[in-house]
């Protein structure tokens, strides 16, 4: 199996967190490209065959611009934090219709001591949130299997990235999965240790995660009338 990331990959991101300014980044841009961007793009390309078997509708796109890899630059236009760079690198394996409609994605995150793999839909607009909630309410047994089966919850956590204080309007408070209806995001994830990110089994583990997370992503696609 291939090794993608090195200790130098993690060390670069840690140093970027400690020196988050354009001067430092420009001086170390070659390290970013060699130890972070290039191996991540190679991993993305290598994941495509396995992803295609999981779903022909999802893509692992290794292009530098417009592909799966997120930019290292932060969007600081509306943020109080004016740090120009993200101290992490992430990639989403996206649905073919992502530019047309909101859609779930698989996600891989590289950050020293905080790497993870996951899938789902993160903080969609209000109308999309309502569609997800209504679908869960109308299809609770399938949701139980996709998000709460013992094999799923043993390995992944349902991310609680913000939720309503009260049940959303129009849904009964005694619904079995009312806490899930309160969510603003629906995503499953599990942490990846630094040793895994820099080890030879990384791709094999991620491919297993793609297969394991597929029913959850399939459910979200069904909620949004997307083919899986």
Secondary structure, 3 states (H helix, E strand, C coil): CCCCCCHHHHHHHHHHHHCCCHHHHHHCHHHHHHHHHHHHHHHHHHHHHHHHHHCCCEECCCCCCCCCECCCECCCCCCCCCCCECCCEEEEEEECCCCCCCCCEEEEEECCCCEEEEEEECCCCHHHHHHHHHHHHHCHHHHHHHHCCHHHHHHCEECCCCECCCCCCCCCCCCCCHHHHCECCEEEEEEECHHHHCCCCHHHHHHHHHHHHHHHHHHHHHHCCCCC
